Amino acid sequence: MISSPFSDEQYLQRLLIAEKKPGE
């Protein structure tokens, strides 16, 4: 796997937040 600056968990949480609150 490629090393990412953020963990997969944070990435998934960000996606959920993005879906909940659309970027304005």
N, CA, C, O and CB atoms as a CASP TS submission, in Angstrom:
PFRMAT TS
TARGET T0000
AUTHOR 0000-0000-0000
METHOD Language model
MODEL 1
PARENT N/A
ATOM      1  N   MET     1       0.842  -1.205   0.000  1.00  0.00           N
ATOM      2  CA  MET     1       0.000   0.000   0.000  1.00  0.00           C
ATOM      3  C   MET     1       0.880   1.260   0.000  1.00  0.00           C
ATOM      4  O   MET     1       2.027   1.230   0.445  1.00  0.00           O
ATOM      5  CB  MET     1      -0.954   0.003   1.236  1.00  0.00           C
ATOM      6  N   ILE     2       0.330   2.342  -0.498  1.00  0.00           N
ATOM      7  CA  ILE     2       1.099   3.592  -0.528  1.00  0.00           C
ATOM      8  C   ILE     2       0.926   4.340   0.801  1.00  0.00           C
ATOM      9  O   ILE     2      -0.185   4.425   1.325  1.00  0.00           O
ATOM     10  CB  ILE     2       0.650   4.490  -1.724  1.00  0.00           C
ATOM     11  N   SER     3       2.016   4.877   1.340  1.00  0.00           N
ATOM     12  CA  SER     3       1.924   5.609   2.611  1.00  0.00           C
ATOM     13  C   SER     3       1.219   6.943   2.391  1.00  0.00           C
ATOM     14  O   SER     3       1.626   7.740   1.545  1.00  0.00           O
ATOM     15  CB  SER     3       3.336   5.837   3.223  1.00  0.00           C
ATOM     16  N   SER     4       0.178   7.172   3.146  1.00  0.00           N
ATOM     17  CA  SER     4      -0.568   8.430   2.991  1.00  0.00           C
ATOM     18  C   SER     4      -0.359   9.321   4.216  1.00  0.00           C
ATOM     19  O   SER     4      -0.152   8.816   5.320  1.00  0.00           O
ATOM     20  CB  SER     4      -2.082   8.150   2.782  1.00  0.00           C
ATOM     21  N   PRO     5      -0.411  10.638   4.030  1.00  0.00           N
ATOM     22  CA  PRO     5      -0.220  11.568   5.158  1.00  0.00           C
ATOM     23  C   PRO     5      -1.306  11.380   6.209  1.00  0.00           C
ATOM     24  O   PRO     5      -1.089  11.646   7.391  1.00  0.00           O
ATOM     25  CB  PRO     5      -0.218  13.030   4.662  1.00  0.00           C
ATOM     26  N   PHE     6      -2.460  10.925   5.777  1.00  0.00           N
ATOM     27  CA  PHE     6      -3.563  10.693   6.715  1.00  0.00           C
ATOM     28  C   PHE     6      -3.959   9.223   6.672  1.00  0.00           C
ATOM     29  O   PHE     6      -3.753   8.545   5.665  1.00  0.00           O
ATOM     30  CB  PHE     6      -4.786  11.600   6.379  1.00  0.00           C
ATOM     31  N   SER     7      -4.524   8.739   7.762  1.00  0.00           N
ATOM     32  CA  SER     7      -4.918   7.322   7.821  1.00  0.00           C
ATOM     33  C   SER     7      -6.202   7.100   7.030  1.00  0.00           C
ATOM     34  O   SER     7      -6.954   8.042   6.778  1.00  0.00           O
ATOM     35  CB  SER     7      -5.107   6.863   9.292  1.00  0.00           C
ATOM     36  N   ASP     8      -6.449   5.862   6.644  1.00  0.00           N
ATOM     37  CA  ASP     8      -7.656   5.546   5.866  1.00  0.00           C
ATOM     38  C   ASP     8      -8.900   5.921   6.659  1.00  0.00           C
ATOM     39  O   ASP     8      -9.892   6.378   6.093  1.00  0.00           O
ATOM     40  CB  ASP     8      -7.693   4.043   5.488  1.00  0.00           C
ATOM     41  N   GLU     9      -8.842   5.726   7.968  1.00  0.00           N
ATOM     42  CA  GLU     9     -10.022   6.046   8.797  1.00  0.00           C
ATOM     43  C   GLU     9     -10.378   7.517   8.660  1.00  0.00           C
ATOM     44  O   GLU     9     -11.546   7.871   8.502  1.00  0.00           O
ATOM     45  CB  GLU     9      -9.764   5.698  10.288  1.00  0.00           C
ATOM     46  N   GLN    10      -9.361   8.372   8.722  1.00  0.00           N
ATOM     47  CA  GLN    10      -9.624   9.817   8.601  1.00  0.00           C
ATOM     48  C   GLN    10     -10.190  10.108   7.219  1.00  0.00           C
ATOM     49  O   GLN    10     -11.098  10.928   7.075  1.00  0.00           O
ATOM     50  CB  GLN    10      -8.323  10.651   8.847  1.00  0.00           C
ATOM     51  N   TYR    11      -9.653   9.434   6.196  1.00  0.00           N
ATOM     52  CA  TYR    11     -10.125   9.656   4.824  1.00  0.00           C
ATOM     53  C   TYR    11     -11.605   9.313   4.714  1.00  0.00           C
ATOM     54  O   TYR    11     -12.385  10.062   4.125  1.00  0.00           O
ATOM     55  CB  TYR    11      -9.304   8.813   3.818  1.00  0.00           C
ATOM     56  N   LEU    12     -11.986   8.165   5.292  1.00  0.00           N
ATOM     57  CA  LEU    12     -13.396   7.751   5.243  1.00  0.00           C
ATOM     58  C   LEU    12     -14.259   8.749   6.003  1.00  0.00           C
ATOM     59  O   LEU    12     -15.342   9.113   5.546  1.00  0.00           O
ATOM     60  CB  LEU    12     -13.577   6.327   5.833  1.00  0.00           C
ATOM     61  N   GLN    13     -13.781   9.188   7.155  1.00  0.00           N
ATOM     62  CA  GLN    13     -14.552  10.163   7.949  1.00  0.00           C
ATOM     63  C   GLN    13     -14.727  11.443   7.146  1.00  0.00           C
ATOM     64  O   GLN    13     -15.801  12.045   7.160  1.00  0.00           O
ATOM     65  CB  GLN    13     -13.848  10.467   9.309  1.00  0.00           C
ATOM     66  N   ARG    14     -13.687  11.857   6.455  1.00  0.00           N
ATOM     67  CA  ARG    14     -13.769  13.098   5.661  1.00  0.00           C
ATOM     68  C   ARG    14     -14.834  12.923   4.570  1.00  0.00           C
ATOM     69  O   ARG    14     -15.609  13.842   4.307  1.00  0.00           O
ATOM     70  CB  ARG    14     -12.370  13.456   5.021  1.00  0.00           C
ATOM     71  N   LEU    15     -14.870  11.755   3.944  1.00  0.00           N
ATOM     72  CA  LEU    15     -15.856  11.517   2.891  1.00  0.00           C
ATOM     73  C   LEU    15     -17.256  11.607   3.474  1.00  0.00           C
ATOM     74  O   LEU    15     -18.146  12.211   2.874  1.00  0.00           O
ATOM     75  CB  LEU    15     -15.632  10.139   2.225  1.00  0.00           C
ATOM     76  N   LEU    16     -17.451  11.011   4.636  1.00  0.00           N
ATOM     77  CA  LEU    16     -18.778  11.048   5.269  1.00  0.00           C
ATOM     78  C   LEU    16     -19.156  12.485   5.593  1.00  0.00           C
ATOM     79  O   LEU    16     -20.292  12.899   5.361  1.00  0.00           O
ATOM     80  CB  LEU    16     -18.803  10.181   6.557  1.00  0.00           C
ATOM     81  N   ILE    17     -18.212  13.241   6.125  1.00  0.00           N
ATOM     82  CA  ILE    17     -18.494  14.643   6.473  1.00  0.00           C
ATOM     83  C   ILE    17     -18.813  15.428   5.195  1.00  0.00           C
ATOM     84  O   ILE    17     -19.719  16.261   5.176  1.00  0.00           O
ATOM     85  CB  ILE    17     -17.277  15.289   7.230  1.00  0.00           C
ATOM     86  N   ALA    18     -18.060  15.152   4.136  1.00  0.00           N
ATOM     87  CA  ALA    18     -18.285  15.866   2.871  1.00  0.00           C
ATOM     88  C   ALA    18     -19.698  15.576   2.370  1.00  0.00           C
ATOM     89  O   ALA    18     -20.375  16.468   1.859  1.00  0.00           O
ATOM     90  CB  ALA    18     -17.227  15.452   1.797  1.00  0.00           C
ATOM     91  N   GLU    19     -20.136  14.336   2.516  1.00  0.00           N
ATOM     92  CA  GLU    19     -21.485  13.982   2.054  1.00  0.00           C
ATOM     93  C   GLU    19     -22.530  14.665   2.931  1.00  0.00           C
ATOM     94  O   GLU    19     -23.542  15.160   2.436  1.00  0.00           O
ATOM     95  CB  GLU    19     -21.691  12.441   2.069  1.00  0.00           C
ATOM     96  N   LYS    20     -22.274  14.687   4.240  1.00  0.00           N
ATOM     97  CA  LYS    20     -23.226  15.301   5.172  1.00  0.00           C
ATOM     98  C   LYS    20     -23.276  16.811   4.942  1.00  0.00           C
ATOM     99  O   LYS    20     -24.352  17.403   4.849  1.00  0.00           O
ATOM    100  CB  LYS    20     -22.837  14.989   6.644  1.00  0.00           C
ATOM    101  N   LYS    21     -22.082  17.426   4.851  1.00  0.00           N
ATOM    102  CA  LYS    21     -22.041  18.888   4.661  1.00  0.00           C
ATOM    103  C   LYS    21     -21.305  19.199   3.362  1.00  0.00           C
ATOM    104  O   LYS    21     -20.083  19.070   3.302  1.00  0.00           O
ATOM    105  CB  LYS    21     -21.343  19.601   5.874  1.00  0.00           C
ATOM    106  N   PRO    22     -22.019  19.598   2.339  1.00  0.00           N
ATOM    107  CA  PRO    22     -21.381  19.927   1.054  1.00  0.00           C
ATOM    108  C   PRO    22     -20.430  21.112   1.203  1.00  0.00           C
ATOM    109  O   PRO    22     -20.750  22.096   1.871  1.00  0.00           O
ATOM    110  CB  PRO    22     -22.449  20.240  -0.015  1.00  0.00           C
ATOM    111  N   GLY    23     -19.269  21.009   0.579  1.00  0.00           N
ATOM    112  CA  GLY    23     -18.289  22.100   0.666  1.00  0.00           C
ATOM    113  C   GLY    23     -18.857  23.385   0.080  1.00  0.00           C
ATOM    114  O   GLY    23     -19.270  23.417  -1.079  1.00  0.00           O
ATOM    115  N   GLU    24     -18.875  24.440   0.884  1.00  0.00           N
ATOM    116  CA  GLU    24     -19.420  25.719   0.399  1.00  0.00           C
ATOM    117  C   GLU    24     -18.296  26.624  -0.048  1.00  0.00           C
ATOM    118  O   GLU    24     -18.546  27.746  -0.490  1.00  0.00           O
ATOM    119  CB  GLU    24     -20.260  26.415   1.491  1.00  0.00           C
TER
END
